[in-house]
Amino acid sequence: MTKLAQMTGLNRNTISKIYTDSSYVPSGATIKKIMKALRSLDPSKKTEDFFDI
């Protein structure tokens, strides 16, 4: 989680909450930051792979 926090500029608590709290719905801007970081590692990743939107 620390690496993802560094890559996105998001707080570790926010990333932890996304991971552990299934009722938490992150903002669109937060999802965009996470997906940008994940796609830098694997361009084939899709938002739907991680978020129910």
N, CA, C and O atoms as a GROMACS GRO file, in nm:
protein
  212
    1MET      N    1   0.080  -0.120   0.000
    1MET     CA    2   0.000   0.000   0.000
    1MET      C    3   0.084   0.126   0.000
    1MET      O    4   0.043   0.228  -0.055
    2THR      N    5   0.200   0.122   0.060
    2THR     CA    6   0.286   0.239   0.066
    2THR      C    7   0.329   0.281  -0.074
    2THR      O    8   0.329   0.400  -0.106
    3LYS      N    9   0.366   0.185  -0.157
    3LYS     CA   10   0.408   0.216  -0.294
    3LYS      C   11   0.294   0.281  -0.372
    3LYS      O   12   0.315   0.379  -0.443
    4LEU      N   13   0.174   0.228  -0.358
    4LEU     CA   14   0.059   0.285  -0.427
    4LEU      C   15   0.030   0.426  -0.376
    4LEU      O   16  -0.006   0.514  -0.454
    5ALA      N   17   0.045   0.446  -0.247
    5ALA     CA   18   0.026   0.580  -0.190
    5ALA      C   19   0.127   0.678  -0.251
    5ALA      O   20   0.091   0.791  -0.284
    6GLN      N   21   0.250   0.636  -0.265
    6GLN     CA   22   0.353   0.721  -0.324
    6GLN      C   23   0.323   0.750  -0.471
    6GLN      O   24   0.340   0.862  -0.517
    7MET      N   25   0.279   0.648  -0.544
    7MET     CA   26   0.252   0.664  -0.687
    7MET      C   27   0.132   0.754  -0.713
    7MET      O   28   0.128   0.826  -0.814
    8THR      N   29   0.034   0.752  -0.624
    8THR     CA   30  -0.090   0.827  -0.646
    8THR      C   31  -0.093   0.962  -0.575
    8THR      O   32  -0.167   1.052  -0.616
    9GLY      N   33  -0.013   0.975  -0.470
    9GLY     CA   34  -0.019   1.096  -0.389
    9GLY      C   35  -0.135   1.093  -0.291
    9GLY      O   36  -0.166   1.194  -0.228
   10LEU      N   37  -0.198   0.977  -0.279
   10LEU     CA   38  -0.309   0.962  -0.186
   10LEU      C   39  -0.257   0.919  -0.049
   10LEU      O   40  -0.148   0.863  -0.037
   11ASN      N   41  -0.335   0.948   0.051
   11ASN     CA   42  -0.303   0.909   0.187
   11ASN      C   43  -0.313   0.756   0.201
   11ASN      O   44  -0.401   0.695   0.142
   12ARG      N   45  -0.223   0.696   0.277
   12ARG     CA   46  -0.229   0.550   0.299
   12ARG      C   47  -0.360   0.508   0.361
   12ARG      O   48  -0.410   0.398   0.333
   13ASN      N   49  -0.418   0.592   0.446
   13ASN     CA   50  -0.546   0.558   0.508
   13ASN      C   51  -0.656   0.546   0.404
   13ASN      O   52  -0.743   0.459   0.416
   14THR      N   53  -0.654   0.631   0.304
   14THR     CA   54  -0.754   0.624   0.196
   14THR      C   55  -0.739   0.494   0.120
   14THR      O   56  -0.839   0.427   0.092
   15ILE      N   57  -0.619   0.458   0.086
   15ILE     CA   58  -0.594   0.334   0.012
   15ILE      C   59  -0.634   0.214   0.097
   15ILE      O   60  -0.693   0.119   0.046
   16SER      N   61  -0.602   0.217   0.224
   16SER     CA   62  -0.639   0.108   0.314
   16SER      C   63  -0.791   0.095   0.322
   16SER      O   64  -0.844  -0.016   0.321
   17LYS      N   65  -0.859   0.207   0.330
   17LYS     CA   66  -1.005   0.204   0.339
   17LYS      C   67  -1.067   0.145   0.212
   17LYS      O   68  -1.162   0.068   0.220
   18ILE      N   69  -1.014   0.180   0.097
   18ILE     CA   70  -1.062   0.123  -0.029
   18ILE      C   71  -1.046  -0.028  -0.028
   18ILE      O   72  -1.133  -0.102  -0.074
   19TYR      N   73  -0.934  -0.073   0.025
   19TYR     CA   74  -0.901  -0.215   0.026
   19TYR      C   75  -0.984  -0.294   0.128
   19TYR      O   76  -1.022  -0.408   0.101
   20THR      N   77  -1.011  -0.235   0.243
   20THR     CA   78  -1.073  -0.311   0.352
   20THR      C   79  -1.222  -0.285   0.373
   20THR      O   80  -1.291  -0.370   0.430
   21ASP      N   81  -1.272  -0.171   0.329
   21ASP     CA   82  -1.412  -0.134   0.356
   21ASP      C   83  -1.494  -0.144   0.227
   21ASP      O   84  -1.490  -0.054   0.143
   22SER      N   85  -1.568  -0.252   0.212
   22SER     CA   86  -1.643  -0.275   0.088
   22SER      C   87  -1.756  -0.175   0.068
   22SER      O   88  -1.808  -0.163  -0.043
   23SER      N   89  -1.795  -0.103   0.172
   23SER     CA   90  -1.902  -0.005   0.158
   23SER      C   91  -1.849   0.134   0.120
   23SER      O   92  -1.927   0.223   0.087
   24TYR      N   93  -1.717   0.152   0.126
   24TYR     CA   94  -1.657   0.282   0.093
   24TYR      C   95  -1.656   0.302  -0.058
   24TYR      O   96  -1.614   0.214  -0.133
   25VAL      N   97  -1.703   0.418  -0.102
   25VAL     CA   98  -1.705   0.451  -0.244
   25VAL      C   99  -1.610   0.570  -0.264
   25VAL      O  100  -1.642   0.682  -0.224
   26PRO      N  101  -1.495   0.547  -0.325
   26PRO     CA  102  -1.401   0.656  -0.346
   26PRO      C  103  -1.453   0.753  -0.453
   26PRO      O  104  -1.536   0.717  -0.536
   27SER      N  105  -1.403   0.874  -0.449
   27SER     CA  106  -1.443   0.975  -0.548
   27SER      C  107  -1.387   0.937  -0.685
   27SER      O  108  -1.296   0.855  -0.696
   28GLY      N  109  -1.442   0.996  -0.786
   28GLY     CA  110  -1.393   0.973  -0.922
   28GLY      C  111  -1.247   1.011  -0.937
   28GLY      O  112  -1.172   0.943  -1.006
   29ALA      N  113  -1.208   1.121  -0.873
   29ALA     CA  114  -1.068   1.166  -0.881
   29ALA      C  115  -0.974   1.064  -0.817
   29ALA      O  116  -0.864   1.041  -0.867
   30THR      N  117  -1.018   1.004  -0.707
   30THR     CA  118  -0.936   0.903  -0.639
   30THR      C  119  -0.923   0.778  -0.726
   30THR      O  120  -0.813   0.724  -0.740
   31ILE      N  121  -1.031   0.735  -0.785
   31ILE     CA  122  -1.027   0.618  -0.874
   31ILE      C  123  -0.935   0.646  -0.992
   31ILE      O  124  -0.857   0.560  -1.032
   32LYS      N  125  -0.943   0.766  -1.046
   32LYS     CA  126  -0.859   0.803  -1.161
   32LYS      C  127  -0.710   0.796  -1.124
   32LYS      O  128  -0.629   0.747  -1.202
   33LYS      N  129  -0.674   0.846  -1.005
   33LYS     CA  130  -0.534   0.843  -0.961
   33LYS      C  131  -0.485   0.699  -0.944
   33LYS      O  132  -0.374   0.665  -0.984
   34ILE      N  133  -0.568   0.616  -0.884
   34ILE     CA  134  -0.530   0.476  -0.862
   34ILE      C  135  -0.514   0.404  -0.996
   34ILE      O  136  -0.417   0.331  -1.016
   35MET      N  137  -0.608   0.425  -1.085
   35MET     CA  138  -0.601   0.357  -1.214
   35MET      C  139  -0.482   0.404  -1.297
   35MET      O  140  -0.421   0.324  -1.368
   36LYS      N  141  -0.448   0.531  -1.288
   36LYS     CA  142  -0.330   0.581  -1.360
   36LYS      C  143  -0.204   0.510  -1.310
   36LYS      O  144  -0.119   0.471  -1.390
   37ALA      N  145  -0.193   0.496  -1.179
   37ALA     CA  146  -0.077   0.428  -1.121
   37ALA      C  147  -0.074   0.280  -1.160
   37ALA      O  148   0.031   0.228  -1.197
   38LEU      N  149  -0.188   0.214  -1.153
   38LEU     CA  150  -0.192   0.072  -1.187
   38LEU      C  151  -0.163   0.049  -1.334
   38LEU      O  152  -0.096  -0.048  -1.370
   39ARG      N  153  -0.212   0.137  -1.420
   39ARG     CA  154  -0.187   0.123  -1.564
   39ARG      C  155  -0.042   0.151  -1.600
   39ARG      O  156   0.006   0.105  -1.703
   40SER      N  157   0.027   0.227  -1.516
   40SER     CA  158   0.170   0.249  -1.542
   40SER      C  159   0.248   0.120  -1.522
   40SER      O  160   0.354   0.100  -1.580
   41LEU      N  161   0.193   0.030  -1.439
   41LEU     CA  162   0.254  -0.101  -1.416
   41LEU      C  163   0.205  -0.204  -1.516
   41LEU      O  164   0.281  -0.291  -1.559
   42ASP      N  165   0.078  -0.195  -1.554
   42ASP     CA  166   0.017  -0.290  -1.648
   42ASP      C  167  -0.092  -0.218  -1.726
   42ASP      O  168  -0.204  -0.202  -1.677
   43PRO      N  169  -0.060  -0.174  -1.849
   43PRO     CA  170  -0.156  -0.096  -1.928
   43PRO      C  171  -0.287  -0.168  -1.961
   43PRO      O  172  -0.383  -0.103  -2.003
   44SER      N  173  -0.293  -0.297  -1.943
   44SER     CA  174  -0.415  -0.370  -1.976
   44SER      C  175  -0.519  -0.367  -1.864
   44SER      O  176  -0.631  -0.415  -1.884
   45LYS      N  177  -0.485  -0.312  -1.749
   45LYS     CA  178  -0.579  -0.308  -1.636
   45LYS      C  179  -0.696  -0.216  -1.668
   45LYS      O  180  -0.680  -0.110  -1.728
   46LYS      N  181  -0.814  -0.258  -1.625
   46LYS     CA  182  -0.936  -0.181  -1.647
   46LYS      C  183  -0.995  -0.143  -1.512
   46LYS      O  184  -0.978  -0.213  -1.412
   47THR      N  185  -1.065  -0.032  -1.510
   47THR     CA  186  -1.128   0.016  -1.388
   47THR      C  187  -1.220  -0.090  -1.330
   47THR      O  188  -1.226  -0.110  -1.208
   48GLU      N  189  -1.292  -0.159  -1.416
   48GLU     CA  190  -1.387  -0.262  -1.374
   48GLU      C  191  -1.319  -0.379  -1.302
   48GLU      O  192  -1.384  -0.454  -1.229
   49ASP      N  193  -1.188  -0.395  -1.324
   49ASP     CA  194  -1.114  -0.502  -1.256
   49ASP      C  195  -1.102  -0.474  -1.106
   49ASP      O  196  -1.078  -0.566  -1.027
   50PHE      N  197  -1.118  -0.348  -1.066
   50PHE     CA  198  -1.095  -0.309  -0.928
   50PHE      C  199  -1.213  -0.242  -0.860
   50PHE      O  200  -1.227  -0.250  -0.738
   51PHE      N  201  -1.298  -0.177  -0.938
   51PHE     CA  202  -1.410  -0.102  -0.880
   51PHE      C  203  -1.540  -0.141  -0.948
   51PHE      O  204  -1.543  -0.167  -1.068
   52ASP      N  205  -1.646  -0.145  -0.871
   52ASP     CA  206  -1.781  -0.171  -0.923
   52ASP      C  207  -1.843  -0.038  -0.962
   52ASP      O  208  -1.905   0.031  -0.881
   53ILE      N  209  -1.824  -0.003  -1.088
   53ILE     CA  210  -1.882   0.124  -1.135
   53ILE      C  211  -1.964   0.100  -1.259
   53ILE      O  212  -2.021   0.195  -1.314
   0.00000   0.00000   0.00000
